[in-house]
Amino acid sequence: MIYLITVNYQSSDLIVRLLASVQLAASEYHVLIVNNSPEDQAVQTLADDRVQILEAGQNLGFGGGCNLALQWVYERDPGAIVWLINPDALLPQGMLQTATQFCLNHPELSILGTVILESTGAIWFAGGEFNPVTGRIVTQTDDRPLTAAAYQETSWVTGCSLLLNLRNFPICPYFDQEFFLYYEDFDFCRRYAQQGHRLGVTPHIQIIHSPSSVTSRHPALKVQHSTYSYLLALERHTSLWVLGYRLGRILGRALRVSMTEPETAIAIIKGVVRYGKRVSGFGQSNLH
């Protein structure tokens, strides 16, 4: 059995399309929709014998929503395969069966990413790179290095399309809910990689994605969350020197765009201030 988890935040219209693509599958599956927006009652109409709604009661963020569903699955089927997938994604026909079989054929992988295509066919994600010495966290958009093998090990994979083999986790895996939005997938992957779990990305599983179709509705808030979460990710996985260097670059960008994009500059500063308050509140950060 494969469980698909998606988090709804005012995106029930997108989930309708996602479910339509999933329902083309012949294999056994169960879909869990975590409802992070209680006011969105339209999502309730999507429930059926294969689709279940889990009410969060509030907006828990992406990681918090995933945690709710992961715990639900782990308690009932701790050896399951789980596919975290964005509401604005579509599965090509036969891809669910392909994903299930791939995970069964490669049990050594705890975390698996997929190639993600935009509707134009352009590659949006083909792996994640991370350099802790410089703090550089980047997305690969070239899948050519992946073609020589079934999969390639990678530093991190995006939560937009992330498969988990729960059998490899002695306790339920979880996202750090300090990351409300953005970089929670990066932190998740780095934490479990440090525990010895293997991560890979494969070109044999692909989805189609509409980037930012949900978060673009609130661009300033997107920048604010992204800034805060990026600084938190650097705190957790780099050094004090790298954090200071990257913070300087972020503040420099805010200054550069302050005249032409004042809303963006304000959002950046709000993200930095929020991070600063967090560090002050803890008395000291977790830097090493």
GUMARNU-327664 format. One record per atom (N, C-alpha, C): residue number from 0; x, y, z. Coordinates in nm, 2 decimals, padded with zeros to 4 digits. Layout:
   seq        u        v        w
   NUM        X        Y        Z
...
//
This chain:
   seq        u        v        w
     0    00.08   -00.12    00.00
     0    00.00    00.00    00.00
     0    00.09    00.13    00.00
     1    00.05    00.22   -00.08
     1    00.12    00.35   -00.08
     1    00.02    00.46   -00.04
     2    00.07    00.54    00.05
     2   -00.02    00.65    00.10
     2    00.03    00.78    00.04
     3   -00.05    00.86   -00.02
     3   -00.02    00.99   -00.06
     3   -00.07    01.10    00.04
     4    00.02    01.19    00.07
     4   -00.02    01.30    00.17
     4    00.00    01.43    00.10
     5   -00.11    01.51    00.11
     5   -00.10    01.65    00.05
     5   -00.16    01.74    00.16
     6   -00.11    01.86    00.16
     6   -00.16    01.96    00.26
     6   -00.24    02.07    00.20
     7   -00.36    02.08    00.24
     7   -00.45    02.18    00.18
     7   -00.45    02.31    00.26
     8   -00.41    02.42    00.19
     8   -00.43    02.55    00.24
     8   -00.50    02.64    00.13
     9   -00.63    02.65    00.13
     9   -00.70    02.72    00.03
     9   -00.67    02.67   -00.11
    10   -00.66    02.54   -00.12
    10   -00.62    02.49   -00.25
    10   -00.70    02.37   -00.29
    11   -00.82    02.36   -00.25
    11   -00.91    02.24   -00.28
    11   -00.93    02.23   -00.43
    12   -00.93    02.34   -00.50
    12   -00.95    02.33   -00.64
    12   -00.83    02.26   -00.71
    13   -00.71    02.28   -00.66
    13   -00.60    02.22   -00.71
    13   -00.60    02.07   -00.68
    14   -00.64    02.04   -00.56
    14   -00.64    01.90   -00.51
    14   -00.74    01.81   -00.60
    15   -00.84    01.88   -00.64
    15   -00.94    01.80   -00.74
    15   -00.86    01.75   -00.86
    16   -00.77    01.83   -00.91
    16   -00.69    01.79   -01.03
    16   -00.59    01.69   -00.99
    17   -00.53    01.70   -00.88
    17   -00.43    01.60   -00.83
    17   -00.50    01.47   -00.81
    18   -00.62    01.46   -00.75
    18   -00.69    01.34   -00.73
    18   -00.73    01.27   -00.86
    19   -00.77    01.36   -00.96
    19   -00.81    01.30   -01.09
    19   -00.69    01.23   -01.15
    20   -00.57    01.28   -01.13
    20   -00.45    01.22   -01.19
    20   -00.42    01.09   -01.11
    21   -00.44    01.09   -00.98
    21   -00.41    00.97   -00.90
    21   -00.51    00.86   -00.93
    22   -00.63    00.90   -00.95
    22   -00.74    00.80   -00.97
    22   -00.72    00.72   -01.10
    23   -00.63    00.76   -01.18
    23   -00.60    00.68   -01.30
    23   -00.52    00.55   -01.27
    24   -00.47    00.55   -01.15
    24   -00.38    00.43   -01.11
    24   -00.46    00.31   -01.08
    25   -00.40    00.20   -01.12
    25   -00.46    00.07   -01.09
    25   -00.42    00.01   -00.96
    26   -00.31    00.06   -00.90
    26   -00.25    00.00   -00.78
    26   -00.33    00.05   -00.66
    27   -00.31   -00.02   -00.54
    27   -00.37    00.02   -00.42
    27   -00.31    00.15   -00.36
    28   -00.39    00.24   -00.32
    28   -00.34    00.36   -00.26
    28   -00.44    00.42   -00.17
    29   -00.40    00.51   -00.08
    29   -00.48    00.58    00.01
    29   -00.43    00.73    00.01
    30   -00.52    00.82    00.00
    30   -00.48    00.96    00.00
    30   -00.53    01.03    00.13
    31   -00.43    01.10    00.19
    31   -00.46    01.17    00.31
    31   -00.45    01.32    00.28
    32   -00.56    01.40    00.30
    32   -00.55    01.54    00.28
    32   -00.56    01.61    00.41
    33   -00.45    01.68    00.45
    33   -00.45    01.75    00.58
    33   -00.51    01.89    00.55
    34   -00.62    01.92    00.62
    34   -00.68    02.05    00.59
    34   -00.63    02.15    00.69
    35   -00.54    02.23    00.64
    35   -00.48    02.34    00.72
    35   -00.56    02.47    00.71
    36   -00.67    02.47    00.64
    36   -00.76    02.59    00.63
    36   -00.90    02.54    00.67
    37   -00.94    02.55    00.79
    37   -01.07    02.50    00.84
    37   -01.19    02.57    00.76
    38   -01.17    02.69    00.72
    38   -01.27    02.76    00.65
    38   -01.30    02.71    00.51
    39   -01.21    02.63    00.46
    39   -01.22    02.57    00.32
    39   -01.31    02.44    00.33
    40   -01.44    02.46    00.33
    40   -01.53    02.34    00.34
    40   -01.54    02.26    00.21
    41   -01.49    02.32    00.10
    41   -01.50    02.25   -00.03
    41   -01.42    02.12   -00.02
    42   -01.32    02.12    00.06
    42   -01.23    02.00    00.06
    42   -01.30    01.88    00.12
    43   -01.41    01.90    00.20
    43   -01.48    01.79    00.26
    43   -01.55    01.71    00.15
    44   -01.58    01.77    00.04
    44   -01.65    01.70   -00.07
    44   -01.56    01.60   -00.14
    45   -01.43    01.60   -00.11
    45   -01.34    01.52   -00.18
    45   -01.32    01.38   -00.12
    46   -01.37    01.36    00.00
    46   -01.35    01.24    00.08
    46   -01.43    01.13    00.01
    47   -01.37    01.01    00.01
    47   -01.44    00.89   -00.04
    47   -01.37    00.77    00.03
    48   -01.39    00.65   -00.03
    48   -01.33    00.53    00.04
    48   -01.18    00.53    00.03
    49   -01.12    00.60   -00.07
    49   -00.97    00.61   -00.08
    49   -00.91    00.74   -00.04
    50   -01.00    00.84   -00.01
    50   -00.95    00.97    00.03
    50   -01.00    01.01    00.16
    51   -00.91    01.05    00.25
    51   -00.95    01.08    00.39
    51   -00.90    01.22    00.42
    52   -00.99    01.30    00.49
    52   -00.95    01.43    00.53
    52   -00.91    01.43    00.68
    53   -00.79    01.48    00.71
    53   -00.75    01.50    00.85
    53   -00.76    01.65    00.88
    54   -00.84    01.68    00.98
    54   -00.86    01.82    01.01
    54   -00.74    01.87    01.11
    55   -00.67    01.97    01.06
    55   -00.56    02.02    01.15
    55   -00.62    02.12    01.25
    56   -00.73    02.18    01.22
    56   -00.79    02.27    01.31
    56   -00.74    02.42    01.30
    57   -00.62    02.43    01.24
    57   -00.56    02.56    01.22
    57   -00.45    02.53    01.11
    58   -00.39    02.64    01.07
    58   -00.28    02.63    00.97
    58   -00.15    02.59    01.05
    59   -00.11    02.47    01.03
    59    00.01    02.41    01.10
    59    00.14    02.43    01.02
    60    00.12    02.49    00.90
    60    00.23    02.50    00.81
    60    00.25    02.37    00.73
    61    00.34    02.37    00.64
    61    00.36    02.24    00.56
    61    00.41    02.13    00.65
    62    00.52    02.15    00.72
    62    00.58    02.05    00.80
    62    00.48    02.00    00.91
    63    00.41    02.09    00.98
    63    00.32    02.05    01.08
    63    00.20    01.96    01.02
    64    00.16    02.00    00.90
    64    00.05    01.93    00.84
    64    00.10    01.79    00.80
    65    00.22    01.78    00.74
    65    00.28    01.65    00.71
    65    00.30    01.56    00.83
    66    00.34    01.62    00.94
    66    00.36    01.54    01.06
    66    00.23    01.48    01.11
    67    00.12    01.55    01.10
    67   -00.01    01.49    01.14
    67   -00.04    01.37    01.06
    68   -00.02    01.38    00.93
    68   -00.05    01.26    00.84
    68    00.05    01.15    00.86
    69    00.18    01.18    00.87
    69    00.28    01.08    00.89
    69    00.25    01.00    01.01
    70    00.21    01.07    01.12
    70    00.19    00.99    01.25
    70    00.07    00.90    01.23
    71   -00.04    00.95    01.15
    71   -00.16    00.87    01.13
    71   -00.12    00.74    01.05
    72   -00.03    00.75    00.95
    72    00.01    00.64    00.87
    72    00.10    00.55    00.96
    73    00.19    00.60    01.03
    73    00.29    00.52    01.10
    73    00.22    00.44    01.21
    74    00.12    00.49    01.27
    74    00.05    00.42    01.37
    74   -00.03    00.30    01.32
    75   -00.07    00.31    01.19
    75   -00.15    00.20    01.13
    75   -00.07    00.11    01.04
    76    00.04    00.16    00.98
    76    00.11    00.08    00.88
    76    00.26    00.13    00.88
    77    00.34    00.09    00.98
    77    00.47    00.14    00.99
    77    00.57    00.09    00.88
    78    00.53    00.00    00.80
    78    00.61   -00.05    00.69
    78    00.57    00.01    00.56
    79    00.49    00.11    00.56
    79    00.43    00.17    00.44
    79    00.52    00.25    00.36
    80    00.49    00.27    00.23
    80    00.55    00.38    00.15
    80    00.46    00.50    00.15
    81    00.52    00.61    00.17
    81    00.45    00.74    00.18
    81    00.50    00.83    00.07
    82    00.41    00.90    00.00
    82    00.45    01.00   -00.10
    82    00.39    01.13   -00.06
    83    00.48    01.23   -00.02
    83    00.44    01.36    00.01
    83    00.43    01.44   -00.12
    84    00.32    01.50   -00.15
    84    00.31    01.56   -00.28
    84    00.23    01.69   -00.27
    85    00.27    01.79   -00.34
    85    00.20    01.92   -00.34
    85    00.06    01.92   -00.40
    86   -00.03    02.00   -00.35
    86   -00.16    02.01   -00.41
    86   -00.16    02.05   -00.56
    87   -00.06    02.13   -00.60
    87   -00.05    02.18   -00.74
    87    00.03    02.09   -00.83
    88    00.03    01.96   -00.79
    88    00.11    01.86   -00.87
    88    00.01    01.77   -00.95
    89    00.06    01.70   -01.05
    89   -00.02    01.60   -01.13
    89    00.07    01.48   -01.15
    90    00.01    01.36   -01.14
    90    00.09    01.24   -01.17
    90    00.06    01.19   -01.31
    91    00.16    01.18   -01.39
    91    00.14    01.12   -01.52
    91    00.08    00.97   -01.51
    92    00.01    00.93   -01.61
    92   -00.05    00.80   -01.60
    92    00.05    00.69   -01.57
    93    00.02    00.60   -01.48
    93    00.11    00.49   -01.45
    93    00.22    00.52   -01.35
    94    00.24    00.65   -01.31
    94    00.35    00.69   -01.22
    94    00.33    00.64   -01.08
    95    00.21    00.62   -01.03
    95    00.19    00.57   -00.90
    95    00.24    00.42   -00.89
    96    00.21    00.34   -00.99
    96    00.26    00.21   -00.99
    96    00.41    00.20   -01.00
    97    00.47    00.29   -01.08
    97    00.61    00.30   -01.10
    97    00.68    00.34   -00.97
    98    00.63    00.43   -00.90
    98    00.68    00.48   -00.77
    98    00.68    00.37   -00.67
    99    00.57    00.30   -00.66
    99    00.55    00.19   -00.56
    99    00.66    00.08   -00.59
   100    00.67    00.04   -00.72
   100    00.76   -00.07   -00.75
   100    00.91   -00.02   -00.73
   101    00.94    00.10   -00.76
   101    01.07    00.15   -00.74
   101    01.12    00.15   -00.60
   102    01.03    00.19   -00.51
   102    01.06    00.19   -00.37
   102    01.08    00.04   -00.32
   103    01.00   -00.05   -00.37
   103    01.02   -00.19   -00.33
   103    01.15   -00.25   -00.38
   104    01.19   -00.20   -00.50
   104    01.32   -00.25   -00.56
   104    01.44   -00.19   -00.49
   105    01.42   -00.08   -00.42
   105    01.54   -00.01   -00.36
   105    01.51    00.02   -00.21
   106    01.50   -00.08   -00.13
   106    01.47   -00.06    00.01
   106    01.58    00.01    00.09
   107    01.70    00.02    00.03
   107    01.81    00.09    00.10
   107    01.78    00.24    00.11
   108    01.69    00.29    00.03
   108    01.67    00.43    00.03
   108    01.56    00.46    00.13
   109    01.58    00.55    00.22
   109    01.48    00.60    00.32
   109    01.40    00.71    00.26
   110    01.47    00.80    00.19
   110    01.41    00.92    00.14
   110    01.44    00.93   -00.01
   111    01.34    00.95   -00.09
   111    01.35    00.95   -00.24
   111    01.29    01.07   -00.30
   112    01.36    01.14   -00.38
   112    01.30    01.25   -00.46
   112    01.28    01.21   -00.60
   113    01.20    01.29   -00.67
   113    01.16    01.26   -00.81
   113    01.20    01.38   -00.89
   114    01.21    01.36   -01.02
   114    01.22    01.47   -01.11
   114    01.09    01.54   -01.12
   115    01.09    01.67   -01.12
   115    00.97    01.75   -01.12
   115    00.97    01.84   -01.24
   116    00.87    01.83   -01.32
   116    00.86    01.91   -01.45
   116    00.76    02.02   -01.43
   117    00.78    02.13   -01.50
   117    00.68    02.23   -01.51
   117    00.59    02.19   -01.63
   118    00.47    02.25   -01.64
   118    00.38    02.22   -01.75
   118    00.44    02.23   -01.89
   119    00.54    02.32   -01.90
   119    00.61    02.34   -02.03
   119    00.71    02.23   -02.06
   120    00.73    02.14   -01.97
   120    00.83    02.03   -01.98
   120    00.97    02.07   -01.93
   121    00.99    02.19   -01.89
   121    01.11    02.23   -01.83
   121    01.13    02.17   -01.69
   122    01.25    02.13   -01.66
   122    01.28    02.07   -01.53
   122    01.29    02.17   -01.42
   123    01.21    02.15   -01.32
   123    01.20    02.24   -01.20
   123    01.29    02.19   -01.09
   124    01.30    02.05   -01.08
   124    01.38    01.99   -00.98
   124    01.44    01.86   -01.02
   125    01.57    01.84   -01.00
   125    01.63    01.71   -01.04
   125    01.74    01.67   -00.93
   126    01.72    01.73   -00.81
   126    01.82    01.70   -00.70
   126    01.85    01.83   -00.63
   127    01.90    01.81   -00.51
   127    01.94    01.93   -00.42
   127    02.09    01.92   -00.38
   128    02.15    02.04   -00.39
   128    02.29    02.05   -00.35
   128    02.31    02.13   -00.23
   129    02.40    02.10   -00.15
   129    02.43    02.18   -00.02
   129    02.58    02.18    00.00
   130    02.63    02.30    00.03
   130    02.77    02.32    00.07
   130    02.78    02.38    00.20
   131    02.80    02.31    00.31
   131    02.80    02.36    00.44
   131    02.91    02.47    00.47
   132    03.01    02.46    00.39
   132    03.12    02.56    00.40
   132    03.08    02.70    00.36
   133    03.00    02.71    00.26
   133    02.95    02.84    00.20
   133    02.81    02.87    00.24
   134    02.73    02.77    00.28
   134    02.59    02.79    00.30
   134    02.51    02.78    00.18
   135    02.56    02.74    00.07
   135    02.49    02.74   -00.06
   135    02.40    02.62   -00.07
   136    02.27    02.65   -00.08
   136    02.16    02.55   -00.09
   136    02.09    02.58   -00.23
   137    02.11    02.48   -00.32
   137    02.06    02.51   -00.46
   137    01.98    02.39   -00.51
   138    01.90    02.42   -00.61
   138    01.82    02.31   -00.68
   138    01.89    02.28   -00.81
   139    01.90    02.16   -00.84
   139    01.95    02.12   -00.97
   139    01.83    02.11   -01.07
   140    01.86    02.16   -01.19
   140    01.75    02.16   -01.29
   140    01.80    02.10   -01.42
   141    01.90    02.01   -01.40
   141    01.95    01.93   -01.51
   141    01.95    01.78   -01.47
   142    01.87    01.70   -01.54
   142    01.86    01.56   -01.51
   142    01.96    01.47   -01.58
   143    02.05    01.53   -01.66
   143    02.14    01.44   -01.74
   143    02.23    01.36   -01.65
   144    02.28    01.41   -01.53
   144    02.36    01.33   -01.45
   144    02.29    01.21   -01.39
   145    02.15    01.21   -01.39
   145    02.07    01.10   -01.33
   145    02.05    00.98   -01.43
   146    02.08    01.00   -01.56
   146    02.04    00.90   -01.65
   146    02.12    00.77   -01.65
   147    02.24    00.77   -01.59
   147    02.33    00.66   -01.59
   147    02.29    00.55   -01.49
   148    02.21    00.58   -01.39
   148    02.18    00.48   -01.29
   148    02.03    00.49   -01.25
   149    01.99    00.40   -01.17
   149    01.85    00.40   -01.12
   149    01.82    00.52   -01.04
   150    01.92    00.56   -00.96
   150    01.90    00.69   -00.88
   150    02.04    00.74   -00.85
   151    02.05    00.86   -00.81
   151    02.17    00.92   -00.76
   151    02.15    00.98   -00.62
   152    02.25    00.95   -00.54
   152    02.24    01.01   -00.40
   152    02.25    01.16   -00.41
   153    02.18    01.23   -00.32
   153    02.17    01.37   -00.32
   153    02.17    01.43   -00.18
   154    02.20    01.56   -00.17
   154    02.20    01.62   -00.04
   154    02.06    01.64    00.03
   155    01.97    01.67   -00.06
   155    01.83    01.69   -00.01
   155    01.73    01.69   -00.13
   156    01.61    01.66   -00.10
   156    01.50    01.66   -00.20
   156    01.39    01.75   -00.15
   157    01.32    01.80   -00.25
   157    01.21    01.89   -00.22
   157    01.08    01.82   -00.17
   158    01.01    01.88   -00.07
   158    00.89    01.82   -00.02
   158    00.78    01.83   -00.12
   159    00.80    01.90   -00.23
   159    00.69    01.90   -00.33
   159    00.66    01.76   -00.38
   160    00.76    01.67   -00.38
   160    00.74    01.53   -00.43
   160    00.85    01.45   -00.36
   161    00.82    01.39   -00.24
   161    00.91    01.32   -00.16
   161    00.86    01.19   -00.11
   162    00.93    01.08   -00.14
   162    00.88    00.95   -00.10
   162    00.96    00.90    00.02
   163    00.89    00.83    00.12
   163    00.95    00.78    00.24
   163    00.92    00.63    00.25
   164    01.03    00.56    00.28
   164    01.01    00.41    00.31
   164    01.01    00.41    00.47
   165    00.89    00.40    00.52
   165    00.87    00.41    00.67
   165    00.94    00.29    00.74
   166    00.95    00.18    00.66
   166    01.02    00.06    00.72
   166    01.16    00.09    00.78
   167    01.22    00.19    00.72
   167    01.36    00.22    00.76
   167    01.37    00.31    00.88
   168    01.25    00.36    00.94
   168    01.25    00.45    01.05
   168    01.20    00.38    01.17
   169    01.29    00.37    01.28
   169    01.24    00.30    01.40
   169    01.14    00.38    01.48
   170    01.13    00.51    01.46
   170    01.02    00.59    01.51
   170    00.97    00.68    01.39
   171    00.85    00.73    01.40
   171    00.79    00.81    01.29
   171    00.88    00.93    01.26
   172    00.92    00.94    01.13
   172    00.99    01.06    01.09
   172    00.91    01.19    01.10
   173    00.97    01.30    01.13
   173    00.89    01.42    01.15
   173    00.97    01.54    01.09
   174    00.89    01.64    01.06
   174    00.95    01.77    01.02
   174    00.96    01.86    01.14
   175    01.06    01.94    01.15
   175    01.08    02.04    01.26
   175    00.98    02.15    01.23
   176    00.88    02.17    01.32
   176    00.78    02.27    01.30
   176    00.82    02.41    01.33
   177    00.95    02.43    01.37
   177    01.00    02.56    01.38
   177    01.01    02.62    01.24
   178    01.01    02.54    01.13
   178    01.01    02.58    01.00
   178    00.86    02.58    00.96
   179    00.80    02.69    00.95
   179    00.65    02.70    00.92
   179    00.64    02.68    00.77
   180    00.72    02.73    00.69
   180    00.72    02.72    00.54
   180    00.86    02.75    00.49
   181    00.90    02.67    00.39
   181    01.03    02.67    00.32
   181    01.14    02.62    00.41
   182    01.23    02.54    00.34
   182    01.35    02.48    00.40
   182    01.32    02.37    00.50
   183    01.19    02.34    00.53
   183    01.16    02.23    00.62
   183    01.20    02.10    00.56
   184    01.19    02.09    00.42
   184    01.23    01.97    00.35
   184    01.38    01.95    00.36
   185    01.46    02.06    00.34
   185    01.60    02.06    00.34
   185    01.65    02.01    00.48
   186    01.59    02.07    00.59
   186    01.63    02.04    00.72
   186    01.59    01.89    00.75
   187    01.48    01.85    00.71
   187    01.44    01.71    00.72
   187    01.54    01.61    00.66
   188    01.58    01.64    00.54
   188    01.67    01.55    00.47
   188    01.81    01.55    00.54
   189    01.86    01.67    00.58
   189    01.99    01.67    00.64
   189    01.99    01.60    00.77
   190    01.89    01.62    00.85
   190    01.88    01.56    00.98
   190    01.89    01.40    00.97
   191    01.81    01.35    00.88
   191    01.80    01.20    00.86
   191    01.93    01.15    00.79
   192    01.99    01.23    00.70
   192    02.11    01.19    00.64
   192    02.22    01.18    00.75
   193    02.22    01.27    00.84
   193    02.32    01.27    00.95
   193    02.30    01.14    01.04
   194    02.18    01.09    01.04
   194    02.15    00.97    01.12
   194    02.18    00.84    01.04
   195    02.23    00.85    00.92
   195    02.27    00.74    00.84
   195    02.17    00.69    00.74
   196    02.06    00.76    00.72
   196    01.96    00.73    00.62
   196    02.01    00.77    00.48
   197    01.98    00.69    00.38
   197    02.02    00.72    00.25
   197    01.92    00.79    00.17
   198    01.96    00.90    00.10
   198    01.87    00.98    00.02
   198    01.91    00.97   -00.13
   199    01.81    00.97   -00.21
   199    01.84    00.96   -00.36
   199    01.73    01.04   -00.44
   200    01.76    01.06   -00.56
   200    01.67    01.12   -00.65
   200    01.67    01.04   -00.78
   201    01.55    01.01   -00.84
   201    01.55    00.92   -00.96
   201    01.48    00.99   -01.07
   202    01.52    00.97   -01.20
   202    01.45    01.02   -01.31
   202    01.34    00.93   -01.36
   203    01.33    00.81   -01.30
   203    01.22    00.72   -01.34
   203    01.09    00.75   -01.28
   204    01.08    00.84   -01.18
   204    00.96    00.89   -01.13
   204    00.95    01.04   -01.15
   205    00.85    01.08   -01.22
   205    00.83    01.22   -01.25
   205    00.69    01.27   -01.22
   206    00.68    01.40   -01.18
   206    00.55    01.46   -01.17
   206    00.55    01.59   -01.24
   207    00.43    01.65   -01.26
   207    00.42    01.78   -01.32
   207    00.37    01.88   -01.22
   208    00.43    01.99   -01.21
   208    00.41    02.09   -01.10
   208    00.39    02.23   -01.15
   209    00.30    02.30   -01.08
   209    00.29    02.44   -01.12
   209    00.35    02.53   -01.01
   210    00.48    02.57   -01.02
   210    00.55    02.64   -00.91
   210    00.48    02.76   -00.86
   211    00.47    02.77   -00.73
   211    00.42    02.88   -00.66
   211    00.27    02.91   -00.68
   212    00.20    02.82   -00.73
   212    00.06    02.84   -00.76
   212   -00.02    02.87   -00.63
   213    00.03    02.83   -00.52
   213   -00.04    02.86   -00.39
   213    00.03    02.97   -00.32
   214    00.16    02.97   -00.30
   214    00.23    03.07   -00.23
   214    00.24    03.20   -00.30
   215    00.22    03.21   -00.43
   215    00.23    03.33   -00.50
   215    00.11    03.42   -00.47
   216    00.01    03.37   -00.41
   216   -00.11    03.45   -00.37
   216   -00.07    03.55   -00.26
   217    00.04    03.52   -00.19
   217    00.08    03.61   -00.08
   217    00.23    03.64   -00.09
   218    00.28    03.71   -00.20
   218    00.42    03.72   -00.23
   218    00.50    03.78   -00.11
   219    00.46    03.88   -00.04
   219    00.54    03.94    00.07
   219    00.55    03.84    00.18
   220    00.45    03.76    00.21
   220    00.45    03.67    00.32
   220    00.55    03.55    00.28
   221    00.55    03.52    00.15
   221    00.64    03.42    00.10
   221    00.78    03.46    00.13
   222    00.82    03.58    00.10
   222    00.96    03.63    00.12
   222    00.99    03.63    00.26
   223    00.90    03.67    00.35
   223    00.92    03.68    00.49
   223    00.95    03.54    00.55
   224    00.87    03.44    00.51
   224    00.89    03.30    00.56
   224    01.02    03.24    00.51
   225    01.04    03.27    00.38
   225    01.16    03.22    00.32
   225    01.29    03.27    00.38
   226    01.29    03.40    00.41
   226    01.41    03.46    00.48
   226    01.43    03.40    00.61
   227    01.33    03.39    00.69
   227    01.34    03.34    00.83
   227    01.39    03.19    00.82
   228    01.32    03.11    00.74
   228    01.36    02.97    00.73
   228    01.50    02.94    00.68
   229    01.54    03.03    00.59
   229    01.68    03.01    00.53
   229    01.78    03.04    00.64
   230    01.76    03.14    00.72
   230    01.85    03.17    00.83
   230    01.85    03.06    00.94
   231    01.73    03.00    00.96
   231    01.72    02.89    01.06
   231    01.79    02.77    01.00
   232    01.78    02.74    00.88
   232    01.85    02.63    00.81
   232    02.00    02.64    00.82
   233    02.05    02.76    00.80
   233    02.19    02.79    00.81
   233    02.24    02.77    00.96
   234    02.16    02.81    01.05
   234    02.19    02.80    01.19
   234    02.21    02.65    01.23
   235    02.11    02.57    01.18
   235    02.11    02.43    01.21
   235    02.22    02.35    01.14
   236    02.27    02.39    01.02
   236    02.35    02.30    00.94
   236    02.48    02.37    00.89
   237    02.51    02.49    00.93
   237    02.64    02.55    00.89
   237    02.71    02.60    01.02
   238    02.79    02.70    01.00
   238    02.86    02.76    01.11
   238    02.82    02.91    01.14
   239    02.87    02.96    01.25
   239    02.84    03.10    01.28
   239    02.89    03.20    01.18
   240    03.01    03.17    01.12
   240    03.07    03.25    01.02
   240    02.98    03.25    00.90
   241    02.94    03.14    00.85
   241    02.85    03.13    00.73
   241    02.72    03.20    00.75
   242    02.66    03.18    00.87
   242    02.54    03.25    00.90
   242    02.55    03.40    00.89
   243    02.66    03.45    00.95
   243    02.69    03.60    00.95
   243    02.71    03.65    00.81
   244    02.78    03.57    00.73
   244    02.81    03.61    00.59
   244    02.68    03.62    00.51
   245    02.60    03.51    00.52
   245    02.47    03.51    00.45
   245    02.37    03.61    00.50
   246    02.37    03.64    00.63
   246    02.29    03.74    00.68
   246    02.32    03.88    00.62
   247    02.45    03.90    00.61
   247    02.50    04.03    00.55
   247    02.45    04.04    00.40
   248    02.45    03.93    00.33
   248    02.41    03.94    00.19
   248    02.26    03.96    00.18
   249    02.18    03.90    00.28
   249    02.04    03.92    00.28
   249    02.00    04.06    00.31
   250    02.07    04.12    00.41
   250    02.05    04.27    00.44
   250    02.09    04.36    00.32
   251    02.19    04.32    00.25
   251    02.24    04.39    00.14
   251    02.13    04.39    00.03
   252    02.07    04.28    00.01
   252    01.97    04.27   -00.09
   252    01.85    04.36   -00.05
   253    01.81    04.35    00.07
   253    01.70    04.44    00.12
   253    01.73    04.58    00.09
   254    01.85    04.63    00.11
   254    01.89    04.76    00.08
   254    01.88    04.80   -00.07
   255    01.93    04.70   -00.15
   255    01.93    04.73   -00.29
   255    01.79    04.74   -00.35
   256    01.69    04.66   -00.30
   256    01.56    04.67   -00.36
   256    01.46    04.76   -00.29
   257    01.51    04.83   -00.19
   257    01.43    04.91   -00.10
   257    01.36    05.02   -00.18
   258    01.42    05.08   -00.29
   258    01.36    05.18   -00.36
   258    01.27    05.13   -00.47
   259    01.31    05.02   -00.53
   259    01.23    04.97   -00.65
   259    01.12    04.87   -00.60
   260    01.15    04.79   -00.50
   260    01.06    04.69   -00.45
   260    01.04    04.70   -00.30
   261    00.98    04.81   -00.25
   261    00.98    04.83   -00.10
   261    00.91    04.72   -00.03
   262    00.80    04.66   -00.08
   262    00.73    04.56   -00.01
   262    00.82    04.43    00.01
   263    00.90    04.40   -00.09
   263    01.00    04.29   -00.08
   263    01.10    04.32    00.03
   264    01.15    04.45    00.03
   264    01.25    04.49    00.13
   264    01.20    04.47    00.27
   265    01.08    04.52    00.29
   265    01.01    04.51    00.42
   265    00.99    04.37    00.46
   266    00.95    04.28    00.37
   266    00.93    04.14    00.40
   266    01.06    04.08    00.44
   267    01.17    04.11    00.37
   267    01.30    04.05    00.41
   267    01.34    04.10    00.55
   268    01.32    04.22    00.58
   268    01.36    04.27    00.71
   268    01.27    04.21    00.82
   269    01.14    04.19    00.79
   269    01.05    04.12    00.89
   269    01.10    03.98    00.91
   270    01.15    03.91    00.81
   270    01.20    03.77    00.83
   270    01.33    03.77    00.91
   271    01.41    03.87    00.89
   271    01.54    03.88    00.97
   271    01.51    03.92    01.11
   272    01.41    04.01    01.13
   272    01.38    04.05    01.27
   272    01.31    03.93    01.34
   273    01.23    03.85    01.28
   273    01.17    03.74    01.34
   273    01.28    03.64    01.38
   274    01.37    03.62    01.30
   274    01.48    03.53    01.33
   274    01.56    03.58    01.45
   275    01.59    03.71    01.45
   275    01.66    03.77    01.56
   275    01.59    03.76    01.69
   276    01.46    03.77    01.69
   276    01.38    03.75    01.81
   276    01.39    03.61    01.86
   277    01.39    03.52    01.77
   277    01.40    03.38    01.80
   277    01.53    03.35    01.88
   278    01.64    03.39    01.82
   278    01.77    03.37    01.88
   278    01.78    03.44    02.01
   279    01.73    03.56    02.03
   279    01.73    03.63    02.15
   279    01.64    03.56    02.26
   280    01.53    03.50    02.21
   280    01.44    03.43    02.30
   280    01.50    03.30    02.36
   281    01.58    03.24    02.28
   281    01.64    03.12    02.32
   281    01.77    03.14    02.41
   282    01.81    03.27    02.41
   282    01.93    03.30    02.48
   282    02.06    03.27    02.40
   283    02.06    03.16    02.33
   283    02.17    03.13    02.25
   283    02.12    03.04    02.14
   284    02.19    03.04    02.02
   284    02.14    02.95    01.91
   284    02.21    02.82    01.92
   285    02.18    02.73    01.83
   285    02.24    02.60    01.82
   285    02.36    02.59    01.73
   286    02.42    02.70    01.71
   286    02.53    02.70    01.61
   286    02.65    02.62    01.67
   287    02.73    02.57    01.57
   287    02.85    02.50    01.61
   287    02.97    02.55    01.53
//
